[in-house]
């Protein structure tokens, strides 16, 4: 069974800008690749990738003036970027 078969949430392709904030990265604006009810995949350069387990905050840019700031955890690392799980959401 592949890891894609184990996913709990359906991914939807979505390209938007998101601001990621972390002490080791500072504030960076990156693009998303897809989103689900459980998280988002963001495209990062290899030197920007934080290790699995790292908590970051993120805020969608350009869609609404007061988009919420969400806590997210790095749960998957790929050559193209990282999978982030939304933290503190109802499971």
C-alpha positions in Angstrom: 0.0 0.0 0.0 1.5 3.3 -1.0 1.5 6.4 1.3 -1.0 8.1 -1.0 -3.4 5.3 -0.2 -3.1 6.0 3.5 -4.0 9.7 3.2 -7.1 10.7 5.2 -7.9 13.9 3.2 -8.4 14.4 -0.5 -5.8 16.8 -2.1 -7.0 19.6 -4.3 -4.5 21.3 -6.6 -4.2 24.9 -5.5 -1.5 27.5 -6.5 -1.5 30.5 -4.1 1.0 32.4 -2.1 1.6 31.7 1.5 3.8 33.4 4.0 5.8 30.9 6.2 7.3 32.1 9.4 10.0 30.2 11.4 13.0 31.4 13.4 15.4 29.5 11.1 13.7 30.7 7.8 12.5 34.1 8.8 9.5 35.2 6.8 9.3 33.8 3.3 6.6 33.8 0.7 6.2 30.5 -1.1 3.7 28.9 -3.5 1.4 26.0 -2.6 1.0 23.0 -4.8 -2.1 21.4 -3.3 -4.3 21.7 -0.2 -6.6 19.4 1.8 -8.6 19.5 5.0 -5.5 18.3 6.9 -2.7 20.4 5.4 -0.9 21.9 2.5 2.1 21.2 0.3 4.4 24.2 -0.3 7.1 24.5 -2.9 10.5 25.3 -1.3 14.1 25.5 -2.4 16.3 22.7 -1.0 18.1 25.1 1.3 14.8 26.3 2.8 13.5 22.9 3.9 13.1 22.5 7.6 13.3 19.1 9.2 10.3 16.8 9.7 8.6 17.7 13.0 9.4 21.5 12.7 6.5 23.7 13.6 6.0 26.8 11.4 3.2 29.4 11.1 1.6 30.3 7.8 -0.8 32.8 6.3 -2.3 32.8 2.9 -1.5 36.0 1.0 -3.6 37.9 -1.4 -6.9 36.2 -1.0 -8.3 38.1 2.0 -7.0 40.9 4.1 -7.3 39.1 7.4 -6.5 35.5 6.5 -5.9 33.5 9.7 -2.4 32.6 10.9 -2.2 28.9 11.3 0.3 26.6 13.1 1.6 23.8 10.9 4.0 20.9 11.3 6.4 19.6 8.6 5.3 16.0 8.1 6.8 15.1 4.6 9.8 16.3 2.7 10.2 15.9 -1.1 12.7 17.4 -3.5 10.0 19.9 -4.6 9.1 21.1 -1.1 7.3 20.0 2.1 4.0 18.7 3.3 2.6 20.7 6.2 -0.1 19.4 8.5 -2.5 21.9 10.1 -2.0 21.7 13.9 -4.8 22.2 16.5 -7.6 21.4 14.0 -10.3 18.9 14.9 -9.2 15.4 13.7 
